[in-house]
Amino acid sequence: MNGDQDERLPSGLYHRRGWMVEVGQDAEADEVLVASIHEAMHDRLQMTTVYGCLVDALHDTLEPDQFSLIRAFQTPATGVHEQFATWMSTVPTGWSATDLCRSFPLYLRHLSGAADRVRSLRGRYHSMHAIQGASRSCMQSASLAELLRDTELRDLTPAMINRTMRPDFRLARLDTALKRYGWGPLHDWSRDADSMDVDRFADDNDPEWAALNQEAYEYCRKLLNEAGCSTLPYDGHLPTVHALHRSLGRSAAVEHRQTSSSAAALLSVESETMVLSAPIPATVLDPTTPLSNLLCGGTDRVHLFLAIRPRTSILQQYQLSGHDLPPSEHLALLRAQTDDGVEILDVSSRDPSELQAVGAVITSIAMSSLAVSQVVDRWRPLLGRTQAGVLCDLRPSTNLRAWLSDPRRQVRYAVFGVEGNAGWVRFLAFRVEQGGTSSRTYLAPISRLYSSGLQLWLAETPDLAERAVLDQTIADEPLVRFSVAHILLEERVFTFTTGDANG
């Protein structure tokens, strides 16, 4: 989803294992939320249908130079995807066609196409279920599932996907049927048809939600079957998807994992990468540069800021000049802001005592770097919990669930805003406590969408809700304040997917 880049408006890009949102000039803007939801809806449709999971699997099967072949499989689903993602990211959030035209004018036609489909229904809540039913059913060809059972992925060609398997063709057939027959029994739905109150989405296994969603899907399935487009039942894609996973050697645990809807939604949103700016100009200093040249803090608190990060992350953050960085997988860098960017001094081979001799050291270590024993052993003197914060670049929900498996533990957290070059940016800070001890403090810039998803997950998970303590005073702690200031001014790309397999 793309706005006007000349004005640095937000934009989003879905890329199989997640999506990227560039926040433009204001990370809290409604446009950023809409872009986040838009890309999240692409992910939902892709990963809950047989056609979407086929395209995802092809990325693991075909060679990188076969991208045009993958595009040939993606293109027949473009209309279904864009109409679904556009409607689901605008209408439920209260955006009108005028709002969309102002910020993302190229997507107005997608909204119009989806809105026309459900115009006869009584309200947004009913229409949302109808949009989901129509979109998913068009991505759920039974003939495609049969083809995948009988054909190796490497042998599959676009020519083998006949038109009744192609989502956009199926959508055209469905629209023709809907114009003739209308939404049939869906017009008889009772209860409030328009309210989008969060309580209607909050309870797992909600019978009304499940009933409406399945009835909408099954009605669309009936119309498609009658139009000559065979369609799988509501969850009929699962056996085929599980077989695809097994053929690719993916973990069988994914197939059988029981998870709540809020946990699944949060796991999806943790696939979002947030981009605050263009690459930051950074000068890599001569290795012989005195450490004292990197002292920061002015008259507030003079200190060295030590950032320990994966090398891949560093390359994403900066437009580098000056000396070369070493090829190590994880690097330890002193950073200091300049008028036009950042100065970087690699200290990966230095002894921690050398830094301590210069002055106070504030350390920020990436969570993925903290998982490497050699990195921790080397920098342990500078990793005390009152001296070192952890930049969370791995999935918080997965790790919190593991840490809190011990019922004696609780999580203390804060969600707060900090002003930077991209306006107000939300931060999550948390630590795990047991008795009188606690972990280091974990920090991460987060989107509005992630913030909402996290709160919903905590509220809907009883064994976590009673052990999750909201404590906004965390934001005022000196380590948090200094770390957040450096992170916002000296980094630009933030993700929770650093440790994900298949990138």
C-alpha positions as CSV (number, residue, x, y, z in Angstrom):
1,M,0.0,0.0,0.0
2,N,1.7,3.2,-1.2
3,G,1.0,6.9,-0.6
4,D,2.7,9.9,-2.1
5,Q,6.4,9.3,-1.5
6,D,7.2,13.0,-2.3
7,E,5.4,13.9,0.9
8,R,6.8,10.9,2.8
9,L,3.4,9.5,3.4
10,P,3.2,6.0,4.8
11,S,3.5,2.9,2.6
12,G,3.4,-0.8,3.1
13,L,4.8,-3.8,1.3
14,Y,3.8,-7.5,1.9
15,H,6.5,-10.0,1.3
16,R,5.5,-13.6,2.0
17,R,6.9,-14.0,5.6
18,G,5.6,-10.6,6.7
19,W,5.4,-7.0,5.7
20,M,7.2,-3.7,5.9
21,V,5.5,-0.3,6.8
22,E,7.3,3.0,6.2
23,V,5.8,5.4,8.6
24,G,6.5,8.6,6.8
25,Q,6.5,11.7,9.0
26,D,4.2,10.6,11.8
27,A,4.3,7.0,13.1
28,E,1.0,7.6,15.0
29,A,-0.9,8.8,11.9
30,D,-4.1,7.0,10.9
31,E,-2.5,6.4,7.6
32,V,0.1,4.3,9.3
33,L,-2.5,2.2,11.1
34,V,-4.4,1.7,7.8
35,A,-1.2,0.6,6.0
36,S,-0.4,-1.8,8.8
37,I,-3.8,-3.4,8.8
38,H,-3.8,-3.5,5.0
39,E,-0.6,-5.6,4.9
40,A,-1.7,-7.7,7.8
41,M,-4.9,-8.6,5.8
42,H,-2.7,-9.7,2.9
43,D,-0.9,-12.0,5.4
44,R,-4.2,-13.4,6.8
45,L,-5.7,-14.2,3.3
46,Q,-2.4,-15.7,2.1
47,M,-1.9,-18.0,5.1
48,T,-5.5,-19.2,5.5
49,T,-6.2,-20.4,2.0
50,V,-4.9,-23.1,-0.3
51,Y,-4.0,-20.7,-3.1
52,G,-2.1,-18.4,-0.7
53,C,-0.2,-21.3,0.9
54,L,0.7,-22.6,-2.6
55,V,2.3,-19.2,-3.5
56,D,4.1,-19.2,-0.2
57,A,5.4,-22.7,-0.7
58,L,6.7,-21.9,-4.2
59,H,9.1,-19.4,-2.6
60,D,10.8,-22.3,-0.8
61,T,10.8,-24.5,-3.9
62,L,11.8,-22.3,-6.8
63,E,15.2,-20.7,-7.3
64,P,15.7,-16.9,-6.7
65,D,16.0,-16.3,-10.5
66,Q,12.6,-17.7,-11.0
67,F,10.8,-14.8,-9.5
68,S,8.9,-14.1,-12.7
69,L,7.4,-17.6,-12.4
70,I,6.3,-16.9,-8.9
71,R,4.7,-13.7,-10.2
72,A,2.8,-15.7,-12.7
73,F,1.2,-17.6,-9.9
74,Q,0.6,-14.4,-7.8
75,T,-1.0,-12.3,-10.5
76,P,-4.3,-14.2,-10.8
77,A,-5.0,-13.4,-7.2
78,T,-4.2,-9.7,-7.2
79,G,-7.7,-8.4,-7.4
80,V,-9.0,-10.7,-4.6
81,H,-6.1,-9.7,-2.4
82,E,-6.3,-6.0,-2.9
83,Q,-10.0,-5.7,-2.5
84,F,-10.0,-7.8,0.7
85,A,-7.0,-5.9,2.2
86,T,-8.3,-2.5,1.2
87,W,-11.9,-3.0,2.5
88,M,-10.7,-4.7,5.7
89,S,-8.2,-1.9,6.5
90,T,-10.5,1.0,5.8
91,V,-14.2,0.4,6.5
92,P,-13.8,-1.3,9.9
93,T,-11.5,1.5,11.1
94,G,-14.1,4.2,10.1
95,W,-12.3,5.4,6.9
96,S,-14.5,6.7,4.0
97,A,-13.7,6.6,0.3
98,T,-12.8,10.3,0.7
99,D,-10.2,9.4,3.4
100,L,-8.7,6.7,1.2
101,C,-8.6,8.9,-1.9
102,R,-6.7,11.6,0.0
103,S,-4.0,9.3,1.2
104,F,-3.9,6.2,-1.0
105,P,-5.8,7.2,-4.2
106,L,-4.7,4.2,-6.2
107,Y,-6.6,1.9,-3.9
108,L,-10.0,3.6,-4.3
109,R,-11.0,1.2,-7.1
110,H,-10.3,-1.8,-4.8
111,L,-12.5,-0.3,-2.1
112,S,-15.2,0.4,-4.6
113,G,-15.2,-3.2,-6.0
114,A,-15.5,-4.7,-2.5
115,A,-18.1,-2.2,-1.3
116,D,-20.3,-2.9,-4.3
117,R,-20.2,-6.6,-3.4
118,V,-21.8,-6.1,0.0
119,R,-23.8,-2.9,-0.6
120,S,-27.1,-4.7,0.0
121,L,-26.1,-6.0,3.4
122,R,-27.2,-4.0,6.5
123,G,-24.0,-2.9,8.2
124,R,-20.2,-3.0,8.5
125,Y,-20.1,-6.0,10.9
126,H,-22.2,-8.2,8.6
127,S,-20.4,-6.9,5.5
128,M,-17.0,-7.8,7.1
129,H,-18.0,-11.4,7.4
130,A,-19.3,-11.4,3.8
131,I,-16.1,-9.8,2.5
132,Q,-14.1,-12.5,4.3
133,G,-16.3,-15.3,3.0
134,A,-16.1,-14.1,-0.6
135,S,-12.4,-13.5,-0.5
136,R,-11.4,-16.8,1.2
137,S,-13.8,-18.9,-0.9
138,C,-12.2,-17.5,-4.1
139,M,-8.8,-18.6,-2.8
140,Q,-10.0,-22.1,-1.9
141,S,-10.3,-24.1,-5.2
142,A,-11.0,-27.8,-4.6
143,S,-9.6,-28.6,-8.0
144,L,-6.4,-26.9,-7.1
145,A,-6.1,-28.9,-3.9
146,E,-6.6,-32.1,-6.0
147,L,-3.9,-30.9,-8.4
148,L,-1.4,-30.3,-5.5
149,R,-2.1,-33.8,-4.1
150,D,-1.1,-35.3,-7.5
151,T,1.8,-32.9,-8.6
152,E,5.2,-32.2,-7.2
153,L,5.7,-28.4,-6.6
154,R,8.7,-28.3,-8.8
155,D,6.7,-29.7,-11.7
156,L,3.8,-27.2,-11.3
157,T,3.5,-24.6,-14.1
158,P,1.1,-21.6,-14.4
159,A,-0.5,-23.3,-17.4
160,M,-1.7,-26.1,-15.1
161,I,-3.8,-23.6,-13.0
162,N,-7.0,-23.5,-15.1
163,R,-9.3,-20.5,-14.8
164,T,-11.6,-22.1,-12.3
165,M,-8.7,-22.3,-9.9
166,R,-7.7,-18.7,-10.3
167,P,-9.0,-16.4,-7.6
168,D,-9.8,-13.4,-9.7
169,F,-11.7,-15.4,-12.3
170,R,-13.6,-17.1,-9.4
171,L,-14.4,-13.7,-7.9
172,A,-15.9,-12.5,-11.2
173,R,-18.1,-15.7,-11.3
174,L,-19.1,-15.1,-7.7
175,D,-20.0,-11.4,-8.3
176,T,-22.2,-12.5,-11.2
177,A,-24.0,-15.0,-9.0
178,L,-24.4,-12.4,-6.2
179,K,-25.9,-9.9,-8.5
180,R,-28.5,-12.6,-9.5
181,Y,-29.2,-14.2,-6.2
182,G,-28.1,-11.6,-3.6
183,W,-26.8,-12.6,-0.3
184,G,-29.7,-15.0,0.4
185,P,-29.8,-16.2,4.0
186,L,-27.2,-13.6,5.1
187,H,-29.9,-10.9,4.9
188,D,-31.6,-12.7,7.8
189,W,-28.8,-12.3,10.2
190,S,-30.0,-10.8,13.5
191,R,-28.4,-8.6,16.1
192,D,-26.5,-5.4,15.5
193,A,-25.3,-5.4,12.0
194,D,-23.1,-2.3,12.2
195,S,-21.2,-2.1,15.5
196,M,-17.5,-2.8,15.3
197,D,-17.0,-2.7,19.0
198,V,-13.9,-4.6,20.1
199,D,-16.0,-6.8,22.4
200,R,-17.4,-8.5,19.3
201,F,-13.9,-9.6,18.3
202,A,-12.4,-10.2,21.8
203,D,-13.6,-13.6,22.9
204,D,-12.0,-16.7,21.5
205,N,-14.4,-19.3,20.0
206,D,-17.2,-16.7,20.0
207,P,-20.2,-18.6,18.7
208,E,-21.7,-15.6,16.8
209,W,-18.4,-14.8,15.1
210,A,-17.9,-18.4,14.0
211,A,-21.5,-18.8,12.9
212,L,-21.5,-15.6,10.8
213,N,-18.0,-16.3,9.3
214,Q,-18.8,-19.8,8.3
215,E,-22.3,-19.1,7.0
216,A,-20.9,-16.3,4.7
217,Y,-18.2,-18.6,3.5
218,E,-20.5,-21.6,2.9
219,Y,-23.0,-19.4,1.0
220,C,-20.2,-18.2,-1.3
221,R,-18.9,-21.7,-1.7
222,K,-22.4,-22.8,-2.8
223,L,-22.6,-20.1,-5.4
224,L,-19.1,-20.9,-6.7
225,N,-19.8,-24.6,-6.9
226,E,-23.0,-23.9,-8.9
227,A,-21.0,-21.6,-11.2
228,G,-18.6,-24.5,-12.0
229,C,-15.8,-23.4,-9.6
230,S,-15.4,-26.3,-7.1
231,T,-14.6,-24.9,-3.6
232,L,-13.3,-26.5,-0.5
233,P,-15.2,-26.4,2.8
234,Y,-14.3,-23.7,5.4
235,D,-11.2,-25.4,6.7
236,G,-10.8,-27.8,3.8
237,H,-7.4,-26.4,2.9
238,L,-5.7,-27.7,6.0
239,P,-4.8,-31.2,4.8
240,T,-3.3,-29.8,1.6
241,V,-1.4,-27.2,3.5
242,H,-0.1,-29.7,6.0
243,A,1.1,-31.9,3.1
244,L,2.9,-28.9,1.6
245,H,4.6,-28.2,4.9
246,R,5.8,-31.8,5.2
247,S,7.1,-31.8,1.6
248,L,9.2,-28.7,2.4
249,G,10.5,-30.1,5.7
250,R,8.7,-27.5,7.8
251,S,8.1,-28.2,11.4
252,A,5.1,-30.5,12.0
253,A,4.5,-28.6,15.2
254,V,3.1,-25.8,13.1
255,E,0.3,-28.1,11.9
256,H,-0.9,-29.1,15.3
257,R,-0.2,-26.1,17.4
258,Q,-3.3,-25.1,19.4
259,T,-3.4,-21.3,19.8
260,S,-6.0,-18.7,20.5
261,S,-7.2,-16.3,17.9
262,S,-5.6,-13.4,19.7
263,A,-2.3,-15.2,19.9
264,A,-2.4,-16.1,16.3
265,A,-3.2,-12.5,15.4
266,L,-0.3,-11.2,17.5
267,L,2.0,-13.7,16.0
268,S,1.0,-12.4,12.6
269,V,1.5,-8.8,13.6
270,E,4.9,-9.6,14.9
271,S,5.8,-10.2,11.2
272,E,5.7,-6.5,10.6
273,T,8.9,-4.5,10.0
274,M,8.6,-0.8,10.9
275,V,10.8,1.7,9.0
276,L,11.1,5.2,10.5
277,S,13.3,6.9,7.9
278,A,15.6,6.5,4.9
279,P,19.0,4.9,5.6
280,I,20.9,7.0,8.1
281,P,24.3,8.5,7.0
282,A,26.9,6.8,9.1
283,T,30.7,7.1,9.1
284,V,32.7,4.1,10.3
285,L,35.7,5.6,12.1
286,D,39.3,4.5,12.0
287,P,39.8,1.6,14.5
288,T,42.5,3.6,16.2
289,T,40.1,6.5,17.0
290,P,40.2,7.2,20.8
291,L,37.2,5.8,22.6
292,S,36.7,9.1,24.3
293,N,35.8,10.7,21.0
294,L,32.5,8.7,21.2
295,L,31.4,10.1,24.5
296,C,27.7,11.3,24.5
297,G,25.3,13.0,26.8
298,G,26.5,16.6,27.0
299,T,25.9,17.9,30.5
300,D,23.2,15.4,31.3
301,R,25.1,12.2,31.8
302,V,28.3,11.7,29.9
303,H,28.5,8.1,28.7
304,L,29.5,5.7,25.9
305,F,26.6,4.0,24.1
306,L,27.5,0.5,23.1
307,A,25.2,-1.2,20.6
308,I,25.6,-4.9,20.1
309,R,23.7,-6.0,16.9
310,P,23.7,-8.6,14.2
311,R,25.7,-7.5,11.3
312,T,22.7,-7.9,9.0
313,S,20.7,-5.4,11.1
314,I,23.5,-2.8,11.0
315,L,23.7,-3.0,7.2
316,Q,19.9,-2.3,7.1
317,Q,20.2,0.8,9.2
318,Y,22.8,2.9,7.5
319,Q,24.3,4.5,4.4
320,L,27.8,3.6,5.4
321,S,31.0,5.4,4.5
322,G,34.5,5.5,5.8
323,H,36.2,2.3,7.0
324,D,35.0,-1.3,6.5
325,L,33.2,-3.2,9.3
326,P,34.6,-6.6,10.2
327,P,32.7,-9.6,8.8
328,S,31.7,-11.0,12.2
329,E,28.1,-12.1,12.5
330,H,27.5,-9.9,15.5
331,L,29.2,-6.6,16.0
332,A,29.8,-4.3,19.0
333,L,29.7,-0.6,18.1
334,L,30.1,2.6,19.9
335,R,27.8,5.2,18.4
336,A,27.5,9.0,18.6
337,Q,25.2,11.4,16.8
338,T,26.5,14.1,14.5
339,D,24.8,17.0,12.8
340,D,24.2,15.0,9.7
341,G,24.1,11.3,10.9
342,V,26.0,8.9,13.1
343,E,29.6,8.1,13.8
344,I,30.4,4.4,14.4
345,L,33.5,2.9,16.0
346,D,33.7,-0.9,15.9
347,V,34.9,-2.2,19.3
348,S,34.1,-5.9,18.7
349,S,37.7,-6.9,19.5
350,R,38.2,-4.6,22.4
351,D,38.1,-5.6,26.1
352,P,35.1,-4.3,28.1
353,S,37.5,-2.8,30.6
354,E,38.9,-0.4,28.0
355,L,35.4,1.1,27.7
356,Q,34.9,1.2,31.4
357,A,38.1,3.1,31.8
358,V,36.8,6.0,29.6
359,G,33.5,6.5,31.5
360,A,30.0,5.2,32.1
361,V,28.8,2.7,29.5
362,I,25.1,2.2,28.5
363,T,24.7,-1.0,26.6
364,S,21.9,-2.0,24.2
365,I,22.2,-5.6,23.0
366,A,19.9,-7.1,20.4
367,M,17.8,-10.0,21.7
368,S,19.2,-12.2,18.9
369,S,22.8,-11.3,19.9
370,L,22.0,-12.0,23.6
371,A,21.1,-15.6,22.5
372,V,24.7,-16.1,21.3
373,S,26.8,-17.4,24.2
374,Q,30.1,-16.2,22.8
375,V,28.8,-12.6,22.6
376,V,27.4,-12.8,26.1
377,D,30.6,-14.2,27.5
378,R,32.7,-11.5,25.9
379,W,30.6,-8.6,27.0
380,R,29.2,-9.9,30.3
381,P,30.9,-7.1,32.4
382,L,28.7,-4.6,30.5
383,L,25.5,-6.6,30.5
384,G,24.2,-6.0,34.0
385,R,20.5,-5.5,34.2
386,T,20.8,-1.9,35.4
387,Q,23.4,-1.1,32.7
388,A,22.1,-3.0,29.6
389,G,18.8,-2.9,27.9
390,V,17.7,-5.4,25.3
391,L,16.5,-4.3,21.8
392,C,13.7,-6.9,21.1
393,D,14.3,-8.2,17.6
394,L,12.8,-11.7,18.3
395,R,9.1,-12.4,18.7
396,P,8.0,-11.2,22.2
397,S,4.9,-13.3,22.4
398,T,6.8,-16.6,21.8
399,N,9.4,-15.7,24.3
400,L,7.0,-14.3,26.9
401,R,4.9,-17.5,26.7
402,A,8.1,-19.6,27.3
403,W,9.3,-17.4,30.2
404,L,6.0,-17.3,31.9
405,S,5.5,-21.0,31.7
406,D,6.8,-20.9,35.3
407,P,3.7,-19.8,37.3
408,R,5.9,-17.9,39.8
409,R,6.9,-15.3,37.2
410,Q,5.2,-12.2,36.0
411,V,5.8,-9.6,33.3
412,R,5.9,-5.9,34.2
413,Y,5.5,-3.7,31.1
414,A,4.9,-0.2,29.8
415,V,3.7,1.2,26.5
416,F,4.6,4.8,26.0
417,G,5.3,7.4,23.3
418,V,8.6,9.2,22.5
419,E,9.0,12.0,20.1
420,G,11.5,11.6,17.3
421,N,12.1,12.4,13.7
422,A,9.0,10.3,12.7
423,G,6.7,12.1,15.2
424,W,5.5,10.2,18.2
425,V,6.7,6.6,18.2
426,R,5.3,4.0,20.6
427,F,7.7,1.9,22.6
428,L,7.1,-1.4,24.5
429,A,9.3,-1.9,27.5
430,F,9.0,-5.1,29.6
431,R,10.9,-7.3,32.0
432,V,10.1,-10.7,33.6
433,E,10.1,-10.8,37.4
434,Q,10.3,-13.6,40.0
435,G,10.4,-12.9,43.7
436,G,12.8,-10.0,44.2
437,T,14.7,-10.4,41.0
438,S,14.1,-9.4,37.4
439,S,15.4,-9.8,33.9
440,R,17.0,-7.0,31.9
441,T,14.5,-4.5,30.4
442,Y,13.5,-5.3,26.8
443,L,12.7,-2.5,24.5
444,A,11.0,-2.2,21.1
445,P,9.4,0.5,18.9
446,I,5.9,-0.8,18.0
447,S,3.1,0.2,15.7
448,R,-0.4,1.0,16.8
449,L,-1.6,-2.3,15.4
450,Y,0.9,-4.2,17.5
451,S,0.1,-2.3,20.6
452,S,-3.6,-3.2,20.2
453,G,-2.8,-6.8,19.5
454,L,-0.5,-7.1,22.5
455,Q,-3.1,-5.7,24.9
456,L,-5.8,-8.0,23.5
457,W,-3.6,-11.1,23.7
458,L,-2.7,-10.3,27.4
459,A,-6.4,-9.6,28.2
460,E,-7.6,-12.8,26.5
461,T,-5.0,-15.2,28.0
462,P,-6.2,-15.7,31.6
463,D,-3.0,-17.3,32.9
464,L,-1.0,-14.3,31.5
465,A,-3.5,-11.5,32.3
466,E,-3.3,-12.1,36.0
467,R,0.5,-11.9,35.8
468,A,0.9,-9.0,33.5
469,V,1.4,-5.7,35.4
470,L,1.1,-2.4,33.5
471,D,3.7,0.0,35.0
472,Q,4.2,3.2,33.1
473,T,7.0,4.3,35.5
474,I,9.3,2.0,33.6
475,A,9.4,4.8,30.9
476,D,11.0,7.2,33.4
477,E,13.9,5.0,34.3
478,P,17.2,6.5,33.3
479,L,18.4,3.4,31.4
480,V,15.1,3.3,29.4
481,R,15.2,7.0,28.6
482,F,18.8,7.0,27.4
483,S,18.5,3.8,25.5
484,V,15.3,4.9,23.7
485,A,16.8,8.2,22.8
486,H,19.8,6.6,21.1
487,I,17.7,3.9,19.4
488,L,15.3,6.4,17.9
489,L,18.0,8.7,16.6
490,E,20.5,6.1,15.5
491,E,18.4,3.3,14.0
492,R,15.6,3.2,11.6
493,V,14.5,-0.4,10.9
494,F,12.8,-2.5,13.6
495,T,11.6,-6.1,13.3
496,F,10.7,-9.1,15.5
497,T,11.6,-11.6,12.8
498,T,15.4,-11.7,13.0
499,G,15.4,-15.3,14.3
500,D,12.7,-16.6,11.9
501,A,13.7,-19.5,9.7
502,N,13.6,-18.8,5.9
503,G,13.9,-15.0,6.7
